[in-house]
Amino acid sequence: MQASTLGILEAADFSPKQAHALAQAIEGEIKGSDLVTTPIFNQGIADLRLEISGVRLEVSEVEKRLLHGIVKFGLTLAGITLGAIYFMLLNLRR
C-alpha cells in the first residue's frame, strides 16, 4: 500500500482508520484480479502478429497457387491458339 493512496483517501474526508481499511481492500482486489499488465499485453500483441503473419503466409500460398493456375491456363490457351493458327495456315494454302 502506498502512502499517497492513504493521503488521497484521508483528503477525501475518510478517517485514517477508514482510509487504511479501504486502501487494503482495494489492494487485495487488485492482487486477486486478472488485470492485463504491460508484459501480458505485449505478449498478446506478439501472438496476434504471429497469427496475422500466418494468415499472410496462407494468403501468399493461395496467391501462388492462383498465379500458377493462371499461367498454366495462359500457356495452354497460347498453345491451342498457335496450333489453330498453324492448322489454318496449312489449310488456307490449298
Buried (B, 14 or more C-beta within 10 A) or exposed (E): EEEEBBEEBBEEEBEEEEBBEBBEEEEEEEEEEEEEEEEEEEEEEEEEEEEEEEEEEEEEEEEEEEEEEEEEEEEEEEEEEEEEEEEEEEEEEE
